[in-house]
Structure formats: structure tokens, C-alpha cells
Amino acid sequence: MLIECKNDQEKVAMGLLSYLSDFKNLANLKDEINLNKTSTEFQLYLFRYESANFIGVLGTQFDQNFVIVRYISFAPDFRLEKYQAQAIRELAANNPTKKITAVPEYAYLTKYLKTNNNYE
């Protein structure tokens, strides 16, 4: 389940973001959290699989016609395609009037929108 990150879930988001090399630096991590809190253009989502704790975080940027995936990060035990695929498909389902795209580093994620493979 993909949900918008709330203020009381910041620490969870920070923990999941810290797996990404860009956010190993605490100042960068805090800047990213602040950007998502203060801008309506940027949104963080937390991903929960079934009844488990949050296992992933997805950073997005919205414009008039697109949702751009800026990054995605999962806890080490959950770095499987099936979780990425489910998160991206839920993002698309939650934004039916927008096209889902990604920054070049994460462009491979769009393949999950083009196929019915379960990626189990």
C-alpha cells in the first residue's frame, strides 16, 4: 500500500532514504525532507506490503501532466522487483489523469506499467 508520508512518519522516511547514496549525508537528508514538507510539487510516499511495516519510500515530483519518480528505496530484505512493481502501479492507479515517468536513473521502473507480469 502506497501512502503519502505524514509528519509523524518522517523518521521512517529518513531511515529508508538513508539507503540511497545521495542521502547518506544528514544535511542532504534533512533538506530533502524539508523540500517535501514545504512544496506542493514534491511528495514522499511510504510503501507497505500487506500488513508489514513500511518497507520502502518513493520520491515524486508533480507537474500539470506528469508524475516524475525521482527515487525509490527499499529496506535491504525487500529489494525485489515485485515490490517496486507494486509501488509504481499503485502510484499510477492513484494518479489516473497523469503520465508516470522517471528521472533517467529510475527510468527502468516504467516497464512495470507496460506489462502484467507479477514479478514474483
N, C-alpha and C positions, 0 to 999 in steps of 0.2 A: 504494500500500500504506500503510495506516494502522498506525503502531506507537506504543506507549507511549514517551514521552520518558524517556530514562535520564540519569543524572548527567553522563556524558561527552558528551551531546548538548545540554547547557544553552546553550552559546554559539550553536548553530544556532537553537534555540528563541528565544533572546533577539533574535537578528537578525531573525527572521520576525515576532516580536511587535512589534518597534520600528516596523513599518509602520502599526500601529494608533495613533491619536492618544492613547489612554489610556496608552500605554506609551512615549511619546517621552521622558518623564521617567525618568531612570535609577533613581531611588528607587522609583517605581511598578513599574518592570520587575523590579527585584530582589525587591520584595515579592510580586509575582505568582509568580515562580519559586519563592520560598521557600514560599508557600502551597501550591503544587502538590507540593512535596517533603515537606512535613510533615503534610499532611492526606490521609486516605484518601477523603475526599468529593470532592476536586478532582483532575482528571487532565489532563495535557497530552499530546496526540498529535502526532506529526510525520507528514506526508504525503509520500510519494514516488510519483512517477508512472513506471511502467515501471522502467527502470534508471537514471533520472536521480537527481541529488542530491535532498535534501529540498527541497520547493518550497512547503510550507505547514505551518501549525500550527493546531490545533484545541483550544480550551479547554473542558472539560466539568465538570459537577458531577453527582454521582450521589446519588440517594436510593433508597428502597426500590423504587419502581415506575418511576422515570424516569431518563433521561439528559438533562440540560439542556445544550444548546450555549450557552456563554457568549460565545464569539467564534470567529472564523475569519479567518485571514490568509494570503495567498499572496504569493510574490515577484511583482514587477511583470509579468514576462513570462508569468505563469501565472494571471492573474486572469480565467479563463474559467469559464463555468457547468459545463463538463464536469468540471473538477477539483473544484469544490465538490460537485457531484452525486455523484461517485465517493467522496469523503471521507465524506459524510453516509450514503451507502448502506453503506459498509464499517462505519461506526460502528454502524448498525442491525444489520447482519449479525453483528457481534461481540458484540452485546448483545440476543439474541433474546427474552429474557424481560422486557425493559424497553421502555417507550414513549419514543421520541425526541421531544424538544420543544426549544424555544429561548427565550432572552430576547427581548423584543419587537424589538429592533434586528436580530436574526437570524432572526426567525420565518419569513421567506421561504424559508429552507433546507428547511423541512419539505415544501415542494412536490416536492422531489426524491424523496421517499419514496412519493409518490402516483402516480407516472407511470413509464412505461417509456421515455420519451424519452431518447435518449442525450446530448442537449445537446452535440452536436459543434460 
